[in-house]
């Protein structure tokens, strides 16, 4: 399994737009991309304008396919307006667990 942890600091006046777009991106990623197992995002408890994304893909190729989708492209383009600086990304492969079943795609809230 391949994953990323990404952080982004949002300009306070851009938070609502960011949240709407990233929710939509997460929904389309897990519901429409067979290689996307998880797309979760969290708000930093110490800074309400800092967000952490946790994404899991079957492999790095699936991640690159995700980056080519219209929803990911749109979110990345919008991030130039939202953020104080771009995404900071850490890429990795799963050491444990390693089986796909542990990363079951959650049901959608949409």
C-alpha positions as CSV (number, residue, x, y, z in Angstrom):
1,X,0.0,0.0,0.0
2,X,1.1,3.5,-0.8
3,X,0.2,6.5,1.3
4,X,0.7,10.2,1.8
5,X,0.4,12.5,4.7
6,X,0.0,16.1,3.6
7,X,-0.4,19.3,5.6
8,X,-1.7,22.6,4.4
9,X,-2.2,25.9,6.2
10,X,-5.3,27.7,4.9
11,X,-5.8,31.4,4.8
12,X,-8.6,32.1,7.3
13,X,-10.9,33.7,4.7
14,X,-10.5,30.7,2.4
15,X,-11.4,28.0,5.0
16,X,-15.1,27.5,3.8
17,X,-14.1,27.1,0.2
18,X,-11.2,24.7,1.1
19,X,-13.5,22.5,3.2
20,X,-16.2,22.3,0.5
21,X,-13.7,21.4,-2.2
22,X,-11.7,18.9,-0.2
23,X,-14.9,17.1,1.0
24,X,-15.9,16.8,-2.7
25,X,-12.4,15.7,-3.7
26,X,-12.4,13.0,-0.9
27,X,-15.9,11.8,-1.9
28,X,-15.0,11.4,-5.6
29,X,-11.6,9.9,-4.8
30,X,-12.9,7.0,-2.6
31,X,-16.1,6.5,-4.6
32,X,-14.7,6.7,-8.1
33,X,-11.1,5.6,-8.0
34,X,-10.6,1.9,-7.5
35,X,-7.0,2.4,-6.4
36,X,-7.9,5.0,-3.7
37,X,-8.6,3.2,-0.4
38,X,-8.8,6.1,1.9
39,X,-8.9,9.9,1.7
40,X,-9.3,11.3,5.2
41,X,-8.6,14.8,6.4
42,X,-8.2,16.2,9.9
43,X,-8.2,19.7,11.4
44,X,-5.2,20.5,13.6
45,X,-6.4,21.0,17.2
46,X,-3.7,23.7,17.8
47,X,-4.4,25.6,14.6
48,X,-7.9,25.7,13.1
49,X,-6.5,26.8,9.8
50,X,-4.1,23.8,9.4
51,X,-5.3,20.5,7.9
52,X,-3.7,17.1,7.6
53,X,-4.7,14.8,4.7
54,X,-4.2,11.0,5.0
55,X,-4.6,9.2,1.7
56,X,-4.0,5.5,1.0
57,X,-3.7,3.9,-2.5
58,X,-3.2,0.4,-3.7
59,X,0.2,1.5,-5.1
60,X,2.1,4.6,-6.3
61,X,0.6,4.2,-9.8
62,X,-2.9,4.6,-8.3
63,X,-1.8,7.8,-6.6
64,X,-0.5,9.2,-9.9
65,X,-3.8,8.3,-11.5
66,X,-5.6,10.2,-8.7
67,X,-3.4,13.2,-9.4
68,X,-4.6,13.2,-13.0
69,X,-8.3,13.2,-12.2
70,X,-10.4,16.4,-12.7
71,X,-11.3,16.6,-9.0
72,X,-7.6,16.4,-7.9
73,X,-6.5,18.8,-10.5
74,X,-9.2,21.3,-9.5
75,X,-8.3,21.0,-5.8
76,X,-4.6,21.5,-6.5
77,X,-5.4,24.6,-8.7
78,X,-7.6,26.1,-5.9
79,X,-4.9,25.4,-3.3
80,X,-2.9,28.3,-4.7
81,X,-5.6,30.7,-3.5
82,X,-6.4,28.9,-0.2
83,X,-3.0,28.3,1.2
84,X,-0.3,30.4,2.7
85,X,2.1,28.0,0.9
86,X,1.4,24.8,-0.9
87,X,0.9,21.3,0.5
88,X,3.8,19.7,2.4
89,X,3.7,16.0,1.5
90,X,5.3,12.9,3.1
91,X,5.1,9.8,0.9
92,X,5.4,6.3,2.3
93,X,4.6,2.6,1.9
94,X,2.8,0.6,4.6
95,X,5.0,-1.5,6.8
96,X,2.0,-2.7,8.9
97,X,-0.7,-3.5,8.0
98,X,0.1,-4.4,4.5
99,X,-3.1,-6.1,3.3
100,X,-5.6,-4.1,1.4
101,X,-8.5,-5.3,3.6
102,X,-7.2,-3.2,6.5
103,X,-7.7,-0.1,4.5
104,X,-11.3,-0.7,3.6
105,X,-12.9,2.3,1.9
106,X,-15.3,4.0,4.4
107,X,-18.9,4.7,3.4
108,X,-19.6,8.1,2.1
109,X,-21.1,10.9,4.1
110,X,-22.5,12.6,1.0
